[in-house]
């Protein structure tokens, strides 16, 4: 198969010697921004900006992507295949270069050897969202299914949020986000768009300017978004369900519940009203820490504003009760009937609108459901032989990794590190930089960035499907995910039509079978807007359940098997890692502005702007411990401890500590990152990482 690096043949715009190409941001963010990329020559990009003609991106992108040239042309990009000849974890000096043929031959031989010894389930292809492209991200599934390798339950990001949203609505869709500009009240719940989804703020700002819209932010600390809000509600981590219930209590009590709407569109409204009689603001204050009068005021504002828009994020779902919290919040517009109004309702994700048939891309036509399914968030326990995960199956003795850095981002990092240090574990990592995971590998393969390969993208945060071609030639000997998978398939004897097709052909085939125009047509138009009409986007033609109703009484068994004990109605589900005398603080590992998971941690500008890992602490806590800004503190729990610098911060509660971003492990004083403290426990009912559900102690270092 030839190199699958199709470069754009025409440029939409040309200014002097600089050509401008359309592309799409591939990183793990709901915005999936439409981009305009300057190409200075066939190997070099210049500036990157948001596509002004795209009505969601609207010419605006985050600063880290705007300076993407710094990442693409970084001097530390991996450019040649490498074989480890030194100690694990050292980095580039522990590797020697080799040819692509030799590298792929060795990887195939090691995977084959492992499968012959233990059976194919001993091999675990491991991936995530380093790129969100449907071909380059998801093609690894095709190799997995053809070969019978262990399957992956993908749980780092949205599993808990999905379960909670689907429990009520039955469909992973919602209001067109551009309608925020027509709202009179926008509630940003569990996300920080000023730092992490800047396009949301474009439409929020329009609503504020043109309609005088009020902005409410619900978050456990004063984020950059909260600083721009009219109201900031600051719940204790893991208590958002209690807040939602108290708000609904007021809505019913004060006559703001739309009973006609509920009678037509919902199920269980009478049970909900009875249940909420004991969930008043005073009850919620004890749990959330939010004064009852603040809850009352927000509930009145929400209940008297028909055009009220909930923009629900992932942050408040990343705890053991995260699905219940999302479900509880999603009930609000069904109580008030806000779904009936333009600029009203809610959006969690519109990922369900696209309908792209990925059967060939993923090899789903040959998937064997009897092959074991391993939870990616439990990679630490899995690699250290936990029988709760492995059961009677073989150990994992071979990993093939694309698009993720589990040695940094996975929970229970101590066990992850222990597992990767096993002498009997073979690891191949296909990556753009020498990440912590790549440094533990036996073979490292250089990967392209999104500007060096073809792909297509859907988005949760807007409604556009985008098709892109490579803008520049691959850096060095970097190769795309699809090319590597096809070359491995040849060597492993993995036969499937998808391995005989280029990335472009895979896209064209999937799109046409899904009722779209071909890849070329969409690429020439840059994107296709799949926005639903008003009635469907607002569920006025019915919700996604068979009975077409919103369910206040969810059937948790429909969204996950581990549902024992989950509440039958929206509630505060008290299963979090609660504070106690030994662990008096709750830790939230929130995203930062200049990093995206571990992407951009390698660029000098992002590092300079972020500075260093810091623990944001209430000034009273700092005073009690005798801490000044910059002093070292040790944060710990039963899993271990890390050292960071203290930053006294007014905008959080005494019992909360914030450490922003997944910093490289080496940025911490003792060389291991914050996820050392995060449990690998799974949230109910369908798994999901609990990154923001951690009780800790803290002391002066």
C-alpha positions as CSV (number, residue, x, y, z in Angstrom):
1,X,0.0,0.0,0.0
2,X,1.4,3.4,-0.9
3,X,2.1,6.1,1.7
4,X,-1.3,7.5,2.6
5,X,-0.4,11.2,2.7
6,X,-2.8,13.1,0.4
7,X,-1.9,16.7,0.2
8,X,-4.4,19.4,-0.8
9,X,-4.2,20.1,-4.5
10,X,-5.8,23.5,-4.4
11,X,-5.9,26.3,-1.9
12,X,-9.1,28.3,-1.2
13,X,-7.1,31.5,-0.7
14,X,-3.8,32.7,-1.9
15,X,-2.0,35.9,-0.7
16,X,1.3,36.6,-2.4
17,X,3.4,33.4,-1.8
18,X,1.3,32.2,1.2
19,X,-1.5,29.7,0.6
20,X,-4.3,29.2,3.0
21,X,-5.8,25.8,3.5
22,X,-8.9,24.7,5.4
23,X,-8.5,22.1,8.1
24,X,-10.0,21.1,11.5
25,X,-8.6,20.9,15.0
26,X,-8.2,17.2,15.9
27,X,-7.6,17.6,19.6
28,X,-9.8,16.2,22.5
29,X,-12.2,19.2,22.7
30,X,-15.9,19.5,21.9
31,X,-15.2,22.5,19.7
32,X,-13.4,20.7,16.8
33,X,-12.7,24.2,15.4
34,X,-12.8,24.8,11.7
35,X,-9.3,26.2,10.8
36,X,-7.5,28.2,8.2
37,X,-3.9,27.3,8.0
38,X,-1.2,29.2,6.2
39,X,1.2,27.1,4.2
40,X,4.6,28.8,3.6
41,X,6.0,25.9,1.5
42,X,5.2,22.2,1.1
43,X,6.8,21.4,4.4
44,X,6.1,24.5,6.6
45,X,3.0,26.1,8.1
46,X,2.7,29.7,9.3
47,X,-0.2,31.1,11.2
48,X,-3.4,29.2,12.1
49,X,-6.7,30.9,12.7
50,X,-10.4,30.1,13.1
51,X,-12.4,29.8,9.9
52,X,-14.5,33.0,9.7
53,X,-17.1,31.5,7.4
54,X,-17.9,28.7,9.9
55,X,-20.8,30.0,12.0
56,X,-19.8,28.2,15.1
57,X,-16.0,28.7,15.1
58,X,-16.7,32.2,13.8
59,X,-13.0,33.0,13.3
60,X,-12.0,32.3,16.9
61,X,-9.7,29.6,18.2
62,X,-7.7,29.1,21.4
63,X,-4.2,30.5,21.6
64,X,-2.5,27.1,21.8
65,X,-3.9,26.0,18.5
66,X,-3.2,29.5,16.9
67,X,0.5,28.9,17.6
68,X,0.4,25.3,16.2
69,X,3.5,25.9,14.1
70,X,5.4,25.8,17.4
71,X,4.2,22.2,17.8
72,X,4.4,20.9,14.3
73,X,7.9,22.2,13.7
74,X,9.1,21.5,17.3
75,X,12.8,20.3,17.3
76,X,11.8,17.4,19.6
77,X,9.3,15.8,17.2
78,X,10.0,12.2,16.7
79,X,11.1,11.7,13.1
80,X,12.5,8.1,12.9
81,X,11.6,4.7,14.3
82,X,13.4,3.8,17.5
83,X,14.3,0.7,19.4
84,X,15.1,0.8,23.1
85,X,18.6,-0.3,24.0
86,X,18.8,1.3,27.5
87,X,16.8,1.5,30.7
88,X,13.0,2.1,30.6
89,X,11.9,5.7,31.3
90,X,15.1,7.5,30.5
91,X,14.0,9.0,27.2
92,X,15.7,9.6,23.8
93,X,19.2,8.5,24.9
94,X,18.0,5.0,25.7
95,X,17.0,4.4,22.0
96,X,18.7,3.7,18.7
97,X,17.3,4.4,15.3
98,X,16.2,1.7,12.9
99,X,14.4,1.5,9.6
100,X,10.6,1.3,9.3
101,X,10.7,-2.2,7.8
102,X,12.8,-3.4,10.7
103,X,10.7,-1.7,13.3
104,X,7.4,-3.0,11.9
105,X,8.9,-6.5,11.4
106,X,9.9,-6.5,15.1
107,X,6.5,-5.2,16.3
108,X,4.7,-7.9,14.3
109,X,7.0,-10.6,15.5
110,X,6.5,-9.6,19.2
111,X,2.8,-9.4,18.9
112,X,2.6,-12.8,17.2
113,X,4.9,-14.3,19.8
114,X,2.8,-13.0,22.6
115,X,-0.4,-14.3,21.0
116,X,1.1,-17.7,20.4
117,X,2.1,-18.1,24.0
118,X,-0.9,-16.8,25.8
119,X,-3.7,-16.4,23.2
120,X,-4.6,-13.2,21.2
121,X,-6.3,-11.6,24.2
122,X,-2.9,-11.1,25.7
123,X,-2.4,-8.3,23.2
124,X,-4.2,-5.0,24.1
125,X,-4.3,-2.2,21.4
126,X,-4.7,0.9,23.6
127,X,-5.7,4.3,22.2
128,X,-7.7,7.4,22.9
129,X,-8.3,11.0,21.8
130,X,-4.9,12.4,20.9
131,X,-6.6,12.8,17.5
132,X,-10.4,12.8,17.2
133,X,-10.4,11.9,13.5
134,X,-12.6,9.0,12.7
135,X,-10.1,7.3,10.5
136,X,-6.8,7.9,12.2
137,X,-8.2,7.5,15.7
138,X,-10.6,4.6,15.2
139,X,-8.7,2.4,12.7
140,X,-6.9,0.6,15.6
141,X,-10.2,-1.0,16.3
142,X,-10.1,-2.8,12.9
143,X,-6.8,-4.4,13.8
144,X,-8.1,-5.4,17.2
145,X,-11.2,-7.1,15.9
146,X,-9.6,-8.9,13.0
147,X,-6.9,-10.3,15.2
148,X,-9.1,-11.1,18.2
149,X,-7.0,-8.9,20.6
150,X,-8.5,-7.7,23.9
151,X,-11.2,-5.0,23.4
152,X,-11.1,-1.6,25.1
153,X,-13.8,0.0,27.2
154,X,-13.0,3.7,26.6
155,X,-13.7,5.5,29.9
156,X,-11.2,8.4,30.3
157,X,-13.6,11.1,29.3
158,X,-17.3,10.9,28.6
159,X,-18.7,7.5,29.8
160,X,-20.2,8.9,33.0
161,X,-21.5,12.0,31.3
162,X,-23.1,9.9,28.5
163,X,-24.8,7.6,30.9
164,X,-26.3,10.5,32.9
165,X,-27.6,12.4,29.8
166,X,-29.0,9.3,28.1
167,X,-30.8,8.2,31.3
168,X,-33.1,11.2,30.9
169,X,-33.2,12.2,27.2
170,X,-32.4,8.8,25.5
171,X,-30.4,10.6,22.8
172,X,-27.0,12.1,22.6
173,X,-28.2,15.3,21.0
174,X,-29.4,18.7,22.2
175,X,-29.9,22.3,21.2
176,X,-27.8,23.9,18.5
177,X,-25.1,25.7,20.4
178,X,-25.5,28.8,18.2
179,X,-28.8,29.3,19.9
180,X,-27.0,30.5,23.0
181,X,-26.8,33.9,21.2
182,X,-30.6,34.0,21.5
183,X,-30.8,33.1,25.2
184,X,-31.7,35.3,28.1
185,X,-29.9,33.1,30.7
186,X,-26.9,30.8,30.0
187,X,-25.9,28.4,32.7
188,X,-22.3,27.0,32.2
189,X,-22.2,23.9,34.4
190,X,-19.1,21.9,34.9
191,X,-16.9,23.4,32.2
192,X,-14.6,26.4,31.9
193,X,-15.0,27.6,28.3
194,X,-12.9,30.7,28.6
195,X,-9.9,28.3,29.0
196,X,-11.1,25.1,27.3
197,X,-13.9,25.9,24.8
198,X,-13.4,29.5,23.7
199,X,-16.1,29.3,21.0
200,X,-18.8,28.9,23.6
201,X,-17.9,32.3,24.9
202,X,-18.3,33.8,21.4
203,X,-22.0,33.0,21.5
204,X,-22.4,33.7,25.2
205,X,-21.0,37.2,24.6
206,X,-23.4,37.8,21.7
207,X,-26.3,37.0,24.0
208,X,-25.0,39.3,26.7
209,X,-24.4,42.1,24.3
210,X,-27.6,41.9,22.2
211,X,-30.1,40.6,24.8
212,X,-28.7,41.5,28.2
213,X,-28.4,37.8,29.0
214,X,-27.4,36.7,32.5
215,X,-24.5,34.3,32.8
216,X,-24.3,31.7,35.6
217,X,-21.3,29.5,36.2
218,X,-21.5,26.4,38.4
219,X,-18.0,25.2,39.3
220,X,-16.2,24.3,42.6
221,X,-13.7,27.2,42.2
222,X,-13.5,30.6,40.5
223,X,-12.4,29.7,37.0
224,X,-11.7,32.3,34.3
225,X,-15.3,31.7,33.2
226,X,-16.7,32.3,36.6
227,X,-14.9,35.6,36.7
228,X,-16.9,36.7,33.7
229,X,-20.2,35.5,35.1
230,X,-23.0,37.4,36.7
231,X,-23.5,34.6,39.3
232,X,-21.0,32.0,40.4
233,X,-22.4,29.0,42.4
234,X,-19.5,27.1,44.0
235,X,-20.6,23.6,45.1
236,X,-18.4,21.2,47.0
237,X,-17.0,18.7,44.5
238,X,-19.4,15.8,43.9
239,X,-22.5,17.6,45.2
240,X,-24.1,19.1,42.0
241,X,-26.9,16.6,42.2
242,X,-28.0,18.1,45.5
243,X,-27.9,21.6,43.9
244,X,-30.1,20.5,41.0
245,X,-32.6,18.9,43.3
246,X,-32.9,22.0,45.5
247,X,-33.4,24.2,42.4
248,X,-36.2,21.9,41.2
249,X,-37.7,21.9,44.7
250,X,-38.1,25.7,44.4
251,X,-39.4,25.4,40.8
252,X,-42.3,23.2,42.0
253,X,-42.9,25.1,45.2
254,X,-43.1,28.5,43.6
255,X,-45.1,27.6,40.6
256,X,-42.3,27.7,38.0
257,X,-42.8,24.1,36.9
258,X,-44.6,23.8,33.5
259,X,-47.1,21.1,34.3
260,X,-48.6,21.1,30.8
261,X,-45.2,20.5,29.3
262,X,-44.4,17.7,31.7
263,X,-47.8,16.1,31.1
264,X,-47.1,15.9,27.4
265,X,-43.3,15.3,27.3
266,X,-42.1,13.6,30.5
267,X,-42.5,10.5,32.6
268,X,-42.5,10.4,36.4
269,X,-43.3,14.1,37.1
270,X,-45.6,13.3,40.1
271,X,-43.0,11.0,41.6
272,X,-40.4,13.7,41.1
273,X,-42.4,16.4,42.8
274,X,-43.1,14.2,45.8
275,X,-39.5,13.1,46.1
276,X,-38.2,16.7,46.0
277,X,-40.4,18.0,48.9
278,X,-37.5,17.0,51.3
279,X,-34.8,18.4,49.0
280,X,-35.1,22.1,49.8
281,X,-32.3,24.7,49.6
282,X,-31.5,24.3,53.4
283,X,-30.9,20.5,52.8
284,X,-28.7,21.3,49.8
285,X,-26.7,23.9,51.7
286,X,-25.5,21.3,54.1
287,X,-24.2,19.2,51.2
288,X,-23.1,21.7,48.6
289,X,-21.8,24.5,50.9
290,X,-23.8,27.0,48.8
291,X,-25.9,29.3,51.0
292,X,-29.6,28.5,50.7
293,X,-30.4,32.1,49.7
294,X,-28.1,31.8,46.7
295,X,-29.8,28.6,45.6
296,X,-33.2,30.3,46.0
297,X,-32.1,33.3,43.9
298,X,-30.7,31.1,41.1
299,X,-33.9,28.9,41.1
300,X,-36.1,32.0,40.7
301,X,-34.0,33.4,37.9
302,X,-34.0,30.1,36.1
303,X,-37.7,29.5,36.7
304,X,-38.7,32.9,35.4
305,X,-36.5,32.9,32.3
306,X,-38.1,30.8,29.5
307,X,-35.0,31.2,27.2
308,X,-32.7,29.5,29.7
309,X,-29.8,27.4,28.2
310,X,-27.8,24.8,30.1
311,X,-24.4,24.2,28.7
312,X,-23.4,21.0,30.5
313,X,-19.7,19.9,30.6
314,X,-17.8,16.9,31.7
315,X,-16.1,18.3,34.8
316,X,-18.9,17.6,37.3
317,X,-19.4,14.1,36.0
318,X,-15.9,12.8,36.7
319,X,-16.8,11.4,40.1
320,X,-18.3,8.1,41.3
321,X,-21.7,9.8,41.3
322,X,-21.1,11.6,38.0
323,X,-23.8,10.0,35.9
324,X,-26.4,10.8,38.6
325,X,-25.1,14.4,38.7
326,X,-25.5,14.8,34.9
327,X,-28.9,13.2,35.0
328,X,-30.1,15.5,37.8
329,X,-28.9,18.6,36.1
330,X,-30.5,17.5,32.8
331,X,-33.9,17.4,34.5
332,X,-34.1,21.2,35.0
333,X,-35.3,22.2,31.4
334,X,-37.8,19.3,31.5
335,X,-39.4,20.8,34.7
336,X,-39.6,24.3,33.4
337,X,-40.4,23.4,29.8
338,X,-37.4,25.5,28.6
339,X,-37.0,23.0,25.7
340,X,-40.0,24.7,24.1
341,X,-38.3,28.1,23.5
342,X,-35.6,29.2,21.1
343,X,-32.5,29.8,23.1
344,X,-33.8,27.4,25.8
345,X,-33.1,23.8,26.7
346,X,-29.7,22.2,27.1
347,X,-26.7,20.9,25.3
348,X,-24.3,18.3,26.6
349,X,-23.2,16.9,23.2
350,X,-24.5,16.7,19.6
351,X,-22.3,13.7,18.8
352,X,-25.5,11.7,18.0
353,X,-26.6,13.7,15.0
354,X,-24.0,12.6,12.4
355,X,-24.8,9.0,11.7
356,X,-21.5,8.1,10.0
357,X,-21.3,4.4,9.4
358,X,-17.8,3.4,10.7
359,X,-18.3,-0.4,10.2
360,X,-15.4,-0.7,7.7
361,X,-13.2,1.9,9.5
362,X,-13.5,0.0,12.8
363,X,-13.9,-3.5,11.5
364,X,-17.1,-3.9,13.4
365,X,-18.3,-6.5,10.8
366,X,-15.7,-8.9,12.3
367,X,-16.0,-8.0,16.0
368,X,-16.4,-10.9,18.3
369,X,-18.3,-9.8,21.4
370,X,-17.0,-12.7,23.4
371,X,-13.5,-11.3,23.4
372,X,-12.8,-9.8,26.7
373,X,-13.4,-6.1,27.3
374,X,-10.8,-4.2,29.4
375,X,-11.5,-0.8,31.0
376,X,-8.8,1.7,29.9
377,X,-9.1,3.6,33.2
378,X,-8.0,0.5,35.0
379,X,-4.8,0.0,33.0
380,X,-2.8,0.2,36.2
381,X,-4.6,-2.7,37.9
382,X,-4.8,-4.6,34.6
383,X,-1.0,-4.4,34.1
384,X,-0.3,-5.4,37.7
385,X,-2.5,-8.5,37.4
386,X,-5.7,-7.6,39.2
387,X,-8.0,-10.6,39.0
388,X,-11.1,-8.3,39.1
389,X,-10.1,-7.2,35.6
390,X,-8.3,-10.2,34.2
391,X,-10.5,-12.9,35.6
392,X,-9.5,-16.3,34.2
393,X,-8.0,-14.7,31.1
394,X,-4.3,-14.2,30.3
395,X,-2.1,-11.3,31.5
396,X,-1.6,-8.4,29.1
397,X,1.9,-9.0,27.8
398,X,1.8,-6.7,24.7
399,X,0.6,-3.2,24.2
400,X,0.2,-1.3,21.0
401,X,-0.5,2.4,21.8
402,X,-1.7,5.2,19.6
403,X,-3.0,8.7,20.6
404,X,-2.7,8.6,24.3
405,X,-0.1,8.8,27.1
406,X,-1.3,6.5,30.0
407,X,1.9,6.9,31.9
408,X,0.8,10.4,32.6
409,X,-3.0,10.6,32.1
410,X,-4.3,7.4,33.6
411,X,-5.7,7.0,37.1
412,X,-3.7,5.2,39.8
413,X,-0.5,6.3,38.3
414,X,1.6,4.3,40.7
415,X,0.2,1.0,39.5
416,X,0.5,2.2,35.9
417,X,4.2,2.9,36.4
418,X,4.7,-0.5,38.1
419,X,2.9,-2.3,35.3
420,X,5.0,-0.6,32.5
421,X,8.2,-1.6,34.3
422,X,7.4,-5.3,33.9
423,X,10.2,-7.1,32.1
424,X,7.7,-9.4,30.4
425,X,5.6,-6.6,28.8
426,X,6.3,-5.6,25.2
427,X,5.2,-2.1,24.4
428,X,5.1,-0.3,21.0
429,X,4.1,3.4,21.0
430,X,3.2,5.4,17.9
431,X,3.6,9.0,18.9
432,X,4.6,12.5,17.9
433,X,6.9,13.2,20.9
434,X,8.9,11.3,23.4
435,X,6.1,11.1,26.0
436,X,6.4,9.4,29.4
437,X,4.7,6.4,27.8
438,X,7.0,6.4,24.7
439,X,10.0,6.4,27.1
440,X,8.8,3.1,28.5
441,X,8.3,1.5,25.1
442,X,10.5,-1.1,23.3
443,X,9.7,0.3,19.9
444,X,8.7,3.9,19.2
445,X,7.2,4.9,15.9
446,X,7.0,8.5,14.7
447,X,3.5,9.8,14.1
448,X,2.1,12.5,11.9
449,X,0.1,15.5,13.2
450,X,-3.3,16.3,11.7
451,X,-1.7,18.7,9.2
452,X,0.2,15.8,7.7
453,X,-2.6,13.3,7.0
454,X,-6.2,13.0,5.8
455,X,-9.1,12.6,8.1
456,X,-12.7,13.5,8.9
457,X,-14.2,14.9,12.1
458,X,-17.5,15.2,13.9
459,X,-18.1,17.3,17.0
460,X,-20.0,17.2,20.2
461,X,-19.9,20.9,20.7
462,X,-21.3,22.0,17.3
463,X,-23.0,20.5,14.3
464,X,-20.5,20.4,11.5
465,X,-18.9,17.4,9.9
466,X,-15.5,18.3,8.4
467,X,-13.3,16.5,5.9
468,X,-9.6,17.5,5.7
469,X,-6.6,16.7,3.6
470,X,-2.9,16.9,4.6
471,X,-1.6,20.5,4.4
472,X,2.1,19.7,4.5
473,X,4.5,16.8,4.0
474,X,5.2,14.5,6.9
475,X,7.9,15.7,9.2
476,X,10.9,13.4,8.8
477,X,9.8,9.8,8.5
478,X,6.6,10.3,10.4
479,X,3.7,8.1,9.2
480,X,0.0,8.3,9.8
481,X,-1.9,5.9,12.1
482,X,-3.7,4.4,9.2
483,X,-0.5,3.6,7.2
484,X,1.1,2.0,10.3
485,X,-2.0,-0.2,10.9
486,X,-2.1,-1.3,7.3
487,X,1.6,-2.2,7.3
488,X,1.2,-4.2,10.5
489,X,-1.8,-5.9,9.1
490,X,0.3,-7.2,6.2
491,X,2.8,-8.6,8.5
492,X,0.3,-10.2,10.9
493,X,-1.9,-11.7,8.1
494,X,-4.8,-9.5,9.2
495,X,-7.2,-9.5,6.2
496,X,-10.0,-6.9,5.9
497,X,-11.1,-4.5,3.1
498,X,-10.2,-1.5,5.3
499,X,-6.6,-2.4,5.2
500,X,-6.6,-2.3,1.4
501,X,-8.1,1.2,1.2
502,X,-6.4,4.6,1.6
503,X,-7.7,6.9,4.4
504,X,-9.4,9.0,1.7
505,X,-11.2,5.9,0.3
506,X,-12.3,4.9,3.8
507,X,-13.8,8.3,4.3
508,X,-15.5,8.4,0.9
509,X,-16.9,4.9,1.4
510,X,-18.2,5.6,4.9
511,X,-19.8,9.0,4.0
512,X,-21.5,7.7,0.9
513,X,-22.9,4.7,2.7
514,X,-24.2,7.1,5.4
515,X,-26.1,9.2,2.9
516,X,-23.6,12.0,2.6
517,X,-22.0,13.4,-0.5
518,X,-18.5,12.0,-1.1
519,X,-15.3,13.1,0.7
520,X,-14.2,15.3,-2.2
521,X,-17.5,17.3,-2.2
522,X,-17.5,17.9,1.5
523,X,-13.8,18.8,1.5
524,X,-14.3,21.3,-1.3
525,X,-17.1,22.9,0.8
526,X,-14.9,22.6,3.9
527,X,-17.8,21.1,6.1
528,X,-21.4,20.0,6.1
529,X,-23.7,21.4,8.7
530,X,-25.9,18.6,10.2
531,X,-27.9,20.8,12.6
532,X,-31.3,19.5,13.4
533,X,-34.4,21.6,12.9
534,X,-35.8,23.4,15.9
535,X,-38.4,20.7,16.8
536,X,-35.9,17.8,16.8
537,X,-33.1,19.8,18.5
538,X,-35.5,20.7,21.2
539,X,-37.1,17.2,21.5
540,X,-40.5,18.6,20.5
541,X,-41.0,15.6,18.3
542,X,-40.2,13.4,21.3
543,X,-37.1,12.4,23.3
544,X,-34.9,9.4,22.4
545,X,-36.6,6.7,24.5
546,X,-39.1,4.3,22.9
547,X,-42.0,6.1,24.6
548,X,-40.6,9.5,23.3
549,X,-40.7,11.0,26.8
550,X,-38.1,12.5,29.1
551,X,-37.6,10.1,32.0
552,X,-37.5,11.6,35.5
553,X,-37.4,7.9,36.8
554,X,-34.4,6.5,34.8
555,X,-33.9,2.9,34.0
556,X,-30.2,2.7,34.7
557,X,-29.9,-0.8,33.4
558,X,-30.4,0.6,29.9
559,X,-27.2,2.6,30.1
560,X,-24.9,0.3,32.1
561,X,-24.8,-3.0,33.9
562,X,-23.3,-1.8,37.2
563,X,-26.4,0.0,38.5
564,X,-27.1,-1.5,41.9
565,X,-28.0,1.1,44.5
566,X,-28.3,4.0,42.0
567,X,-31.2,6.4,42.9
568,X,-34.5,6.0,41.2
569,X,-34.9,9.8,40.8
570,X,-32.5,12.7,40.6
571,X,-30.7,13.0,43.9
572,X,-27.4,13.5,45.8
573,X,-25.8,10.1,45.4
574,X,-23.4,9.9,48.4
575,X,-20.9,7.4,47.0
576,X,-17.9,9.8,46.5
577,X,-14.5,9.6,48.2
578,X,-15.7,11.7,51.1
579,X,-13.6,13.9,53.4
580,X,-12.7,12.5,56.8
581,X,-10.4,13.4,59.7
582,X,-7.5,11.8,57.9
583,X,-8.3,13.3,54.5
584,X,-10.0,16.7,55.2
585,X,-9.7,18.1,51.6
586,X,-11.2,17.2,48.2
587,X,-8.9,17.4,45.2
588,X,-10.0,18.5,41.7
589,X,-7.5,18.1,38.9
590,X,-9.1,20.6,36.5
591,X,-7.9,21.4,32.9
592,X,-5.6,24.3,32.3
593,X,-5.7,27.0,29.6
594,X,-2.5,26.2,27.8
595,X,-2.4,22.4,27.8
596,X,-4.9,19.9,26.5
597,X,-4.4,16.7,28.5
598,X,-0.7,16.2,27.7
599,X,-0.8,17.8,24.3
600,X,1.0,21.2,24.2
601,X,3.0,20.4,27.3
602,X,6.0,20.1,25.0
603,X,5.8,23.6,23.6
604,X,7.8,26.4,25.2
605,X,5.1,29.0,25.1
606,X,2.5,26.8,26.8
607,X,5.1,25.9,29.5
608,X,6.0,29.5,30.1
609,X,2.4,30.6,30.4
610,X,1.5,27.8,32.8
611,X,4.6,28.1,34.9
612,X,4.6,25.1,37.2
613,X,2.2,22.7,39.0
614,X,0.6,24.6,41.9
615,X,-2.0,23.7,44.5
616,X,-4.6,26.4,44.8
617,X,-5.6,26.6,48.5
618,X,-7.9,28.8,50.4
619,X,-5.9,31.6,52.2
620,X,-7.2,30.4,55.6
621,X,-5.8,27.0,55.0
622,X,-2.4,28.6,54.0
623,X,-2.5,30.7,57.2
624,X,-3.2,27.7,59.4
625,X,-0.3,25.8,57.9
626,X,2.0,28.8,57.8
627,X,2.3,28.7,54.0
628,X,3.2,31.6,51.7
629,X,2.9,31.7,47.9
630,X,5.4,29.3,46.4
631,X,6.1,27.2,49.5
632,X,6.2,23.5,48.8
633,X,3.3,21.4,50.1
634,X,2.8,17.6,50.1
635,X,-0.7,16.3,49.0
636,X,-1.5,12.7,49.6
637,X,-3.8,9.8,50.3
638,X,-3.6,6.1,50.6
639,X,-2.2,5.8,47.1
640,X,0.8,8.0,47.7
641,X,1.8,11.7,47.8
642,X,3.1,14.4,45.5
643,X,4.8,17.7,46.1
644,X,3.7,21.0,44.5
645,X,4.0,24.7,45.2
646,X,1.2,26.4,47.1
647,X,-0.9,29.3,45.6
648,X,-3.3,31.0,48.1
649,X,-6.5,31.6,46.2
650,X,-9.7,33.4,47.3
651,X,-12.1,31.7,44.9
652,X,-12.6,28.3,46.4
653,X,-13.8,26.7,49.6
654,X,-11.6,25.8,52.5
655,X,-12.1,22.1,51.9
656,X,-11.2,22.2,48.2
657,X,-7.8,22.0,46.6
658,X,-7.3,22.6,42.9
659,X,-4.3,21.4,40.8
660,X,-4.8,22.4,37.2
661,X,-3.7,20.4,34.2
662,X,-2.1,17.0,33.6
663,X,1.5,18.2,33.9
664,X,4.4,16.0,32.7
665,X,5.5,13.8,35.5
666,X,8.9,15.4,35.5
667,X,7.4,18.8,36.2
668,X,6.6,17.6,39.8
669,X,9.3,17.8,42.4
670,X,9.5,14.1,42.8
671,X,8.9,13.1,39.2
672,X,5.4,11.6,39.3
673,X,2.2,13.4,38.5
674,X,-1.1,14.3,40.2
675,X,-2.9,11.2,38.9
676,X,-0.9,9.2,41.4
677,X,-3.6,10.2,43.8
678,X,-6.6,9.5,41.6
679,X,-8.4,6.2,42.1
680,X,-8.9,3.7,39.3
681,X,-12.4,2.9,40.7
682,X,-15.1,3.0,38.1
683,X,-18.2,5.2,38.2
684,X,-21.6,3.7,37.9
685,X,-23.4,2.4,35.9
686,X,-21.1,1.9,32.9
687,X,-17.6,2.8,34.2
688,X,-15.8,6.1,33.8
689,X,-12.7,7.7,35.3
690,X,-13.2,9.6,38.6
691,X,-10.5,12.2,38.1
692,X,-12.2,14.8,40.3
693,X,-13.3,12.5,43.2
694,X,-10.3,12.3,45.5
695,X,-10.1,13.0,49.3
696,X,-6.6,14.1,50.3
697,X,-4.5,15.3,53.2
698,X,-2.1,18.2,52.8
699,X,0.9,19.4,54.9
700,X,3.8,21.6,54.6
701,X,6.6,19.9,52.8
